[in-house]
Amino acid sequence: MSALAGGPIVRLVRLYIRPEAAPDFDAWFALHEEAIARSPGCKSLRLLTDCVPSTDWVVRVTWSVWESPAHLDAYRKSALFGVVWPRTKTFFAAEPEVGTFAELTSGNA
């Protein structure tokens, strides 16, 4: 089933964190990681970092897999998101980039 038909989606959020705030952001993410991962429909959650350092910001990317767009939307309307996202925004050096994707291949070839 495709994501357009309500199938699984991958959500990537590229966050530009102020360098001095990176340790606090990492701690904030770690504090809430398990609860986010247990949200209904969340199949996987990871935190990535950019391999190319910058002096302007530290890049963190959240990679999450959701059973459907509806599950992601429900998380985004949840009380947990209402706690996590406002504080997360205080760490930003620039606006995040967000993308939602459907898999074309399974990666098992």
Secondary structure by P-SEA (a helix, b strand, c coil): cccccccbbbbbbbbbccccaaaaaaaaaaacaaaaaacccccbbbbbbbccccccbbbbbbbbbbccaaaaaaaaacaaaaaccaaaaaaccbbbbbbbbbbcccccc
